[in-house]
C-alpha cells in the first residue's frame, strides 16, 4: 500500500514502524465542583512545571546560539508566559473546567488567533501550539511527561506531530525516517529534520490504528510516498533510487574545493543563505565562498527578549570571525505584521504582505533599527560586512536609511566606540524597486535580487498558496525580463548583482542566470554543490545564448522547454 505525503527532508529509508500514538484518554467535559477547582489548578501547575523542566533539560546539551536551541525556546516561552498561565487558571475557576479541558480550550483559542493572522509562518506556529497543548494534556492525565528518548534501532518514527523540544531529545542515531500526519514545509520540525538530514514526510494521511509497531515500512522522501508492507519489487525500486541518490551526493563532494566557474573559466561567486551562526560552521563542508544572505530576523523571532546592541554585536562578530575574511552579507531585520516576534507588539493587518514590513517597519521603529545598525557598524571594524535592506522601493527610503546610518556613526563616535565602513545594498523584491533602480544604484555598492517576493508582487499571487504554484512559478518569462532589467541598471552603474531568492538554488536556472549577467548566486547550503556542478557543465557563450532566447519567450511552458532542451543537448 502506498500513501502520498509531502517530502520535506530528502532521502530513502527502510525500517520498522514505531508509532507514537496520541493519548486517547477522553477528557471529562463535566463541570468540576467548586470544592475541587483548586485541586485542578494544582494539577495544572504540576504538569506545567514538569513539562517546562523536561524542555529545559532537553535544551541543555545544545549550543545556545543554534537554531535548535532557539526553536526549543519558543515552546518554553509559550509555557512560561504569565498571561497564558493566568488565562488557564481563570478558565478552570470561571468555567469550572478540568485542568486538561482548560488546556484544550485555551491552546485551541491561541492557535486560532495565530491562524487568523493569515501568515504561513504563524500557521505553522499554530500547529506547534496545538501539539504542545496535547503534550501538556498528556502530562496532566498521566501525571508525568512521556519520554521519546528510548526507541528501537532502525525505526521509522510515526507521529501526528512533534515539537522542537521533543525533536531535540530524540535518539536520532536510531531513527531512519520520520512520518508526520500534519505539518508544513516551513514548520519547525521540517527545519530540524533537514538540518539532521533525516528523510521526512509530512501531511501523510496514514491511520495510526492500522499500524503495528515493528511492521516493515519504507519512506520515499524524494518522490513523497510511504510504503506500508513494501513488496520485493518496491524494495528493489527504492533501493535503486537510494543508491542513485548516494552516488549523486558522493559525486558532488569533488566540487567542494573547485573554483566556481564555467567550463571555459567564467567565474561566478557562489555564497550561502543562512539564518543562524551555527549554519556558518557548515560553509566549508560545501565550499561556499561566503554568506550572501544572513537573515537577522530569526534572532528576534525566536527570542523571549529583544537582542540588544551588545548581543547583536557579539553575534555579528562571531560570524565575521568564522568567515575569516570571506564576505558576510547581512540583511537587516525583515520584520512585519506577518512574522511573530514574541518580544514585540505586532499590529494585526488585513493584508500583511502589503503592509508594514521590511524597511517600512524598521524606519518606523528607529530605536530597534538603530541598535542593529550600530551593532553591525561596530562588527565591521573586525572584518568585511555587506549590509542590505529588504523591501526598499524608492530612493526616499534609501535616503532615510543612509541618514540613520550617519546618525549611528556619530553616536558611536560620541560613545568612543569604533566602527568600520560597510558595503551597502538593497534586496530587489518588487516591480517598483526594479523600475526605480536607475535612481538608486548610484548610491549602492551592490544589489541582491529576491526572486520569491519579486514573483509574488509581480504576479499578485501568494507564494505560499499551493494552488497558485503551478500557474505562477518563480521561473517565468516576465520574471526573466525583470531580472535582466535589474542587471542592466546595475551594470550601468558598475554595481555588483547578486541573487538570494529561491531561483538561485535551482540548477535548471543556473545557465540562464549566468547568461543574463548575474555576478553572484547565494543559495541554500543543501543546493550549493549541485549548483556548482551545474555551472561547470556550461561554457559562457552557451549561457548568453540561452539568456537571449529566454528573453523573447512569452509562455511559461515555452521557457521550460527551452531550458530542458538546452540541458539535454
Protein Blocks (a to p, Z undefined) as FASTA:
>chain_A
ZZddddfbgcddddddddddddfbdcdfbdcdfklmmmmmmmmmmmmmmmmmmmmmmmmm
pcfkbmklmmmmmmmmmmmpmklmmmmmmmmmmnopafklmmmmmmmmmmmmmmmnopak
lmmmmmmmmmmmmmmmmmmmnopacdfkbccehiacddfbdcfklmmmpcfklpmbdcdf
bdcfkbmklmmmmmnopacdehiacdfklpcehiacdddfknopadehiafklmmmmmmm
mmmmmmmmmmmmmmmmpccddfkopacddddddfbfklmmmmmmnopabdfbdcfklmmm
mcfbdcdfklmmmmmmmmmmmnnopacddddddddfkbccfkbccdddfblmlmcehjll
mmmmmmlmmmmmmmmmmmmmnoccddddehiabfklmmmmmmmmmmmmmmmmmnopacdd
dddddddfbfklmmmmmmmmmmpcbdcddfklmmmmmnopafklmklmmmmcfbdfklmm
mmmmmmmmmmmnopacddfbfklmmmklmmmmmmnopabdcddfklmmmmmmmmmmpcfk
lmmmmmmmmmmpcbfklmmmmmmmmmmZZ
